[in-house]
Amino acid sequence: MTKLLLRVALLLGAVGLLGGLGIWLGLRYGYVDAFYARFAAQPAGSLVLGTSRAAQGIKPGVLAARLGGRYQGPWLNYAFTLAESPYGPGYLGSIQRKLAPGTRHGLFVLAVDPWSLSMPAAVLDKRPLVFPEAQSMVSQLRSVSQSPNLDYLAHYLHKPFYQLLLDTDPRHVVERLHPDGWLEIAIPPPTADTALLRRRTAEKLATYRPIAANSRLAAVRLLSLWQTITLLKQHGQVVLVRLPTGAAMAALEDDYQPGFDQLMGQAAAEQHVIYRSYLHSPYATNDGNHLTRDAAEQFSQRLATDITQLAAAPEGE
């Protein structure tokens, strides 16, 4: 009986050891998901913030290569999704946890659009007001700079651990989350296939039209954006950016919030930060909403150039 128990214990120990080794190998060499690497990266001195448009559309590596002599690193894209990281107290708390202590000369690119500053009218009319993302991983995760991030793996990884071992070849993964937090969507751009682009754009618009019909720009989100700017201004330069989209999405946004650029321009002026809208700039998208990976490179290069020029201009120009 004792020998049997010993053998069972040794077997379980071996299984646990192999499982742990497999997970370690998967985390080190494989692809976890579209979020994990941001929570495993060290605290950052310069950040890209926003939703999935920024996650896919702005490459910190490009900004660092062009602007690294002016601003403090490490550089990280800490943008997630519309469900996870609209501007609110949850996202603000996560940003505070991610910011490297002692940062004084960082660059903080805050991507803004009407969606990330809106809430459903039904939610806004309820009391007490509860932010829809209050229970999301970005709002709830306390450890945001730990590798391996066991808290994330235990509570927010939505696939079995063995899958980590199957995703060790990044060439077979459509989503590639780079170490700097940029989310690459590794699919051929649909620019040569107009029918495919029209279909993807129609699907994306079908998602956003009900949001426009049932939501309002929310003062509480604008307040959170204001608080985020106020926080980050103490640690460096803040730049508000409205990313480019396809023409149909831009038209929908203009119809939903026609005065959005004026509102953001006024907020930026009051906070003495930069605001630039690229909404109607002609960059290729995968779906009328998110930039292709080539367009993300091009836009990030332009953004770096514009930041260089704007930072050098006398205040008020």
FENLINJO-V394983 format. One record per residue. N is the residue number from 1. OMEGA is omega in degrees with one decimal (* if undefined). NEAR is the number of other ideal C-beta (glycine too) atoms within 8 Angstrom. Layout:
# FENLINJO-V394983
n:N omega:OMEGA near:NEAR
n:N omega:OMEGA near:NEAR
This chain:
# FENLINJO-V394983
n:1 omega:179.4 near:4
n:2 omega:179.2 near:5
n:3 omega:179.4 near:6
n:4 omega:179.4 near:7
n:5 omega:179.3 near:8
n:6 omega:179.2 near:8
n:7 omega:177.9 near:8
n:8 omega:179.7 near:8
n:9 omega:178.7 near:8
n:10 omega:179.7 near:8
n:11 omega:179.3 near:8
n:12 omega:178.0 near:8
n:13 omega:179.4 near:8
n:14 omega:178.0 near:8
n:15 omega:178.9 near:8
n:16 omega:179.4 near:8
n:17 omega:179.6 near:8
n:18 omega:178.5 near:8
n:19 omega:178.1 near:9
n:20 omega:177.3 near:8
n:21 omega:179.1 near:8
n:22 omega:178.6 near:12
n:23 omega:-179.9 near:12
n:24 omega:179.0 near:9
n:25 omega:178.7 near:12
n:26 omega:179.4 near:15
n:27 omega:-175.4 near:11
n:28 omega:-171.0 near:6
n:29 omega:-174.0 near:6
n:30 omega:179.4 near:12
n:31 omega:-178.4 near:11
n:32 omega:175.9 near:11
n:33 omega:-174.3 near:10
n:34 omega:-174.6 near:6
n:35 omega:-165.8 near:12
n:36 omega:-173.2 near:12
n:37 omega:178.8 near:11
n:38 omega:-179.7 near:13
n:39 omega:176.7 near:13
n:40 omega:-179.6 near:12
n:41 omega:178.5 near:12
n:42 omega:176.5 near:6
n:43 omega:-171.8 near:9
n:44 omega:175.9 near:15
n:45 omega:176.6 near:15
n:46 omega:-170.7 near:16
n:47 omega:165.5 near:16
n:48 omega:-174.2 near:14
n:49 omega:178.4 near:14
n:50 omega:-178.3 near:14
n:51 omega:-172.6 near:16
n:52 omega:175.5 near:11
n:53 omega:179.1 near:15
n:54 omega:179.6 near:16
n:55 omega:-178.3 near:15
n:56 omega:-168.3 near:13
n:57 omega:-177.5 near:14
n:58 omega:-177.2 near:17
n:59 omega:178.1 near:11
n:60 omega:179.3 near:14
n:61 omega:177.3 near:10
n:62 omega:178.9 near:11
n:63 omega:-179.4 near:19
n:64 omega:-179.4 near:12
n:65 omega:-177.1 near:8
n:66 omega:-169.9 near:10
n:67 omega:-172.9 near:12
n:68 omega:178.3 near:10
n:69 omega:-177.4 near:3
n:70 omega:-172.8 near:8
n:71 omega:-173.9 near:12
n:72 omega:174.6 near:11
n:73 omega:-6.3 near:9
n:74 omega:-179.6 near:10
n:75 omega:-176.7 near:14
n:76 omega:168.9 near:14
n:77 omega:-177.5 near:15
n:78 omega:176.1 near:13
n:79 omega:-173.9 near:15
n:80 omega:-177.7 near:11
n:81 omega:177.9 near:8
n:82 omega:179.0 near:9
n:83 omega:-173.8 near:7
n:84 omega:-169.3 near:12
n:85 omega:163.3 near:14
n:86 omega:-178.4 near:13
n:87 omega:-177.1 near:12
n:88 omega:-177.2 near:12
n:89 omega:179.1 near:8
n:90 omega:179.3 near:13
n:91 omega:178.8 near:17
n:92 omega:178.7 near:13
n:93 omega:179.1 near:9
n:94 omega:177.3 near:14
n:95 omega:178.3 near:14
n:96 omega:-179.9 near:8
n:97 omega:-176.4 near:9
n:98 omega:-176.3 near:12
n:99 omega:-179.2 near:14
n:100 omega:178.5 near:11
n:101 omega:177.4 near:5
n:102 omega:179.4 near:4
n:103 omega:178.7 near:11
n:104 omega:-175.0 near:7
n:105 omega:179.1 near:9
n:106 omega:171.6 near:17
n:107 omega:-176.3 near:15
n:108 omega:-179.4 near:13
n:109 omega:-177.7 near:13
n:110 omega:177.3 near:14
n:111 omega:-178.9 near:17
n:112 omega:172.7 near:12
n:113 omega:-176.8 near:13
n:114 omega:-175.2 near:10
n:115 omega:-177.4 near:12
n:116 omega:178.9 near:14
n:117 omega:179.7 near:13
n:118 omega:172.8 near:12
n:119 omega:175.4 near:12
n:120 omega:-179.3 near:8
n:121 omega:-179.8 near:9
n:122 omega:177.9 near:7
n:123 omega:-178.4 near:10
n:124 omega:-176.7 near:11
n:125 omega:-179.5 near:5
n:126 omega:173.7 near:8
n:127 omega:1.2 near:3
n:128 omega:-179.7 near:4
n:129 omega:177.8 near:8
n:130 omega:178.4 near:7
n:131 omega:-177.2 near:11
n:132 omega:-177.3 near:8
n:133 omega:-174.2 near:14
n:134 omega:-179.0 near:8
n:135 omega:-179.0 near:5
n:136 omega:-178.5 near:10
n:137 omega:-179.3 near:10
n:138 omega:179.6 near:12
n:139 omega:-169.9 near:15
n:140 omega:-172.4 near:9
n:141 omega:-178.9 near:13
n:142 omega:-178.2 near:6
n:143 omega:-175.3 near:10
n:144 omega:-179.0 near:11
n:145 omega:-174.9 near:10
n:146 omega:179.3 near:10
n:147 omega:-3.1 near:5
n:148 omega:-179.4 near:9
n:149 omega:-174.9 near:12
n:150 omega:178.9 near:8
n:151 omega:178.0 near:10
n:152 omega:-177.6 near:15
n:153 omega:-177.3 near:12
n:154 omega:-170.3 near:7
n:155 omega:-170.9 near:9
n:156 omega:176.5 near:9
n:157 omega:-173.5 near:11
n:158 omega:172.4 near:4
n:159 omega:-179.2 near:5
n:160 omega:-177.3 near:4
n:161 omega:-177.3 near:10
n:162 omega:179.6 near:7
n:163 omega:178.6 near:9
n:164 omega:180.0 near:15
n:165 omega:-178.4 near:10
n:166 omega:-176.2 near:7
n:167 omega:-177.5 near:12
n:168 omega:178.4 near:10
n:169 omega:-175.0 near:6
n:170 omega:-179.9 near:6
n:171 omega:-178.0 near:4
n:172 omega:-178.3 near:5
n:173 omega:-178.9 near:10
n:174 omega:177.0 near:6
n:175 omega:177.6 near:11
n:176 omega:177.9 near:10
n:177 omega:-176.1 near:15
n:178 omega:-179.3 near:10
n:179 omega:178.7 near:5
n:180 omega:175.5 near:11
n:181 omega:178.2 near:16
n:182 omega:179.7 near:14
n:183 omega:178.2 near:13
n:184 omega:173.1 near:11
n:185 omega:-169.8 near:11
n:186 omega:175.4 near:8
n:187 omega:177.8 near:6
n:188 omega:179.2 near:3
n:189 omega:-175.5 near:11
n:190 omega:-174.4 near:11
n:191 omega:-179.8 near:7
n:192 omega:-178.8 near:5
n:193 omega:-174.7 near:7
n:194 omega:179.2 near:7
n:195 omega:178.6 near:6
n:196 omega:179.3 near:8
n:197 omega:178.0 near:13
n:198 omega:-179.6 near:8
n:199 omega:179.0 near:8
n:200 omega:179.6 near:12
n:201 omega:178.6 near:15
n:202 omega:178.9 near:8
n:203 omega:-180.0 near:9
n:204 omega:178.3 near:12
n:205 omega:178.1 near:12
n:206 omega:176.6 near:7
n:207 omega:-172.5 near:8
n:208 omega:-179.0 near:12
n:209 omega:176.5 near:9
n:210 omega:176.5 near:7
n:211 omega:178.6 near:10
n:212 omega:-176.8 near:10
n:213 omega:-170.7 near:6
n:214 omega:-177.1 near:8
n:215 omega:175.2 near:10
n:216 omega:169.6 near:7
n:217 omega:-169.3 near:11
n:218 omega:178.3 near:10
n:219 omega:-179.0 near:6
n:220 omega:176.4 near:11
n:221 omega:175.9 near:15
n:222 omega:176.9 near:12
n:223 omega:178.5 near:8
n:224 omega:175.7 near:13
n:225 omega:178.2 near:13
n:226 omega:179.8 near:10
n:227 omega:178.1 near:9
n:228 omega:177.3 near:14
n:229 omega:-178.8 near:14
n:230 omega:177.6 near:9
n:231 omega:-170.9 near:11
n:232 omega:176.6 near:15
n:233 omega:177.9 near:11
n:234 omega:-173.9 near:5
n:235 omega:179.3 near:12
n:236 omega:-176.6 near:15
n:237 omega:179.2 near:10
n:238 omega:176.5 near:12
n:239 omega:174.8 near:14
n:240 omega:-174.4 near:14
n:241 omega:170.4 near:15
n:242 omega:-173.4 near:14
n:243 omega:175.5 near:15
n:244 omega:174.7 near:14
n:245 omega:172.3 near:11
n:246 omega:-174.9 near:10
n:247 omega:-177.5 near:7
n:248 omega:177.8 near:9
n:249 omega:178.0 near:14
n:250 omega:178.6 near:12
n:251 omega:178.2 near:8
n:252 omega:179.6 near:12
n:253 omega:178.7 near:14
n:254 omega:178.2 near:8
n:255 omega:-178.1 near:7
n:256 omega:-178.8 near:8
n:257 omega:-174.9 near:9
n:258 omega:-179.0 near:6
n:259 omega:-172.6 near:6
n:260 omega:-178.8 near:12
n:261 omega:178.1 near:9
n:262 omega:179.0 near:7
n:263 omega:-179.7 near:10
n:264 omega:177.5 near:13
n:265 omega:178.7 near:9
n:266 omega:179.4 near:8
n:267 omega:179.5 near:14
n:268 omega:180.0 near:11
n:269 omega:-179.9 near:8
n:270 omega:-179.9 near:6
n:271 omega:179.9 near:11
n:272 omega:174.7 near:6
n:273 omega:-175.9 near:11
n:274 omega:169.7 near:11
n:275 omega:175.3 near:13
n:276 omega:176.9 near:10
n:277 omega:176.4 near:8
n:278 omega:-169.8 near:12
n:279 omega:-174.9 near:11
n:280 omega:177.8 near:7
n:281 omega:-172.8 near:7
n:282 omega:174.0 near:4
n:283 omega:-178.3 near:11
n:284 omega:177.1 near:8
n:285 omega:174.6 near:15
n:286 omega:-170.5 near:11
n:287 omega:-176.1 near:12
n:288 omega:-175.6 near:13
n:289 omega:-177.1 near:12
n:290 omega:178.9 near:11
n:291 omega:171.4 near:15
n:292 omega:-178.7 near:13
n:293 omega:176.4 near:11
n:294 omega:178.5 near:8
n:295 omega:177.1 near:14
n:296 omega:176.2 near:15
n:297 omega:-178.7 near:10
n:298 omega:-178.7 near:9
n:299 omega:-179.9 near:16
n:300 omega:175.7 near:13
n:301 omega:178.9 near:10
n:302 omega:-179.7 near:9
n:303 omega:178.4 near:12
n:304 omega:177.8 near:13
n:305 omega:-178.3 near:9
n:306 omega:179.1 near:9
n:307 omega:177.5 near:13
n:308 omega:-178.4 near:11
n:309 omega:-177.3 near:8
n:310 omega:179.7 near:10
n:311 omega:-179.0 near:9
n:312 omega:-177.2 near:5
n:313 omega:175.9 near:7
n:314 omega:-179.7 near:4
n:315 omega:178.8 near:5
n:316 omega:178.0 near:3
n:317 omega:* near:4
